[in-house]
Amino acid sequence: MASDDIAQLADVLSKIHVGDGELGFKGSGLKLDNELIREMEQYPGLRALRLEGNTLGVDAARAIAKALESKDLLQRCYWSDMFTGRLRSEIPTALRCLGGALMSSGARLTDLDLSDNAFGPDGLKGIEQLLKSPSCHTLQELRLNNCGMGIGGGKILAEALIEGHSQSSAYGAPLKLRVFIAGRNRLENEGASALANAFQLMGSLEEVHMPQNGINHAGVVALASAMQHNPELRVLNFNDNTFTKRGTLAMAQALRHLRNVQVINFGDCLVRSEGAIALAAVLREGLPILKELNLSFGEITEAAALVVAQAAMDKPDMEKVDLNGNSLGEEGCEALREAMKNMNKGSMLASLSLLGYVYKQNLCGYNLFIKLPFSHQVDASDPHKAADILLKIASLYSEEPETKTAVLETIDAVLKKLLSGSVFQSYCFLSSLLVMMGLLKGEGKMKKVSLVPGQLLCLEHAIQQEYFLQHHAALLHTFMSKNSGALESCSTASERLSSTLEKKCHDQH
């Protein structure tokens, strides 16, 4: 064995977790094809295998599969993020090898986690037979978060679950899945509707997490119908899909039949005011043990939010109500806080900072409420969009104290996220920002925006924060010093920004 392989093996072995029937290679950077197979083969009573955070090729998967063929007691497979750096075409074959071994061994799984593997619909084909087989008839928790399934993958998964339920029912022990997690998979309406059929058939779900799947009201209606047939549901998370009125009304109707729900997360789902009122009605007459309700960023008006809050106050187990980021305005936020405080429920209400909506007055004197994206809504992998969002937030800056605080806090949250990744990622963002500020000539459709002083003052504030590193400041300072005329329309703010940049660049601390 080469010395490098020996060193790698020693490092991996030092990270192995052994105990309670569990063998773990989590985050070990596992790349060797056969070095650790003996460890698996010789481990007695293997019940759980952790392979998260590794990079397994087809050969490694075949070697591991051979070791698993004798592990009939295996119940829990924690295999998220285990194909880092591998070609997508390799993954289905690797999964078939591993799945085939589980089926051959006679193992009966209770937990299967394949999240963060980005294997797409083809990956689902790789586990399709496993999901149908007796090895998964005992499955209780299935986690497929962030796998890029798409509509096609959702349909394959649904068909596999339906077939597995049919076969297991024929044996007298139907599949009773309790936890289903499949966020960030672009299932859309067709994929969600297909899965709804499987959910309705099983009727055993206790937790469903399907955030960020591009589902609108048609898919939500199908899911709502399915949820109604799962009486043990405790957690319902459809964050960042698009309910609108029709979807919310359908979901409210389903919730009327569910008595065990403890957590509802419909944040960023555009439930809107009519939907919120329907949900408030359900709170009044049902959901007796609800603990958490998230209706943030739903375009809910002040009056509708108050109706929801008043209905929530009567829930004896309620711990948190999140109505942040709705169409409340300053007065609405204060009215909501006051209403909760008067009922001695002030601690129940989640933060209602003006990060959700910032008050601004236009030239005609009308009141506008402009939604600001939170940091979690800014994608660092799209630097152009990120820069655009940042400048739009910064354009709302004013010296009015509450607005100033809200804008600067949002700027901090966004930039802290964008600049905390790799240097490459942060520089891609900063170069896009320079193009939009007119300090760098860009290519394609990205063009300079019309700057206002507030945008430069927001940058001046950011540069003074710890997350804005010296080399970030040096990059901006270089371009500003070479193109000072580009910011002449905001001369005073430009001078302040330039001075702050220079100080940061020469700061030795």
Summary of the structure (lengths in Angstrom):
residues: 509
radius of gyration: 26.6
end to end distance: 47.1
largest distance: 78.5
contacts: 1799
relative contact order: 0.04
helix: 50%
strand: 10%
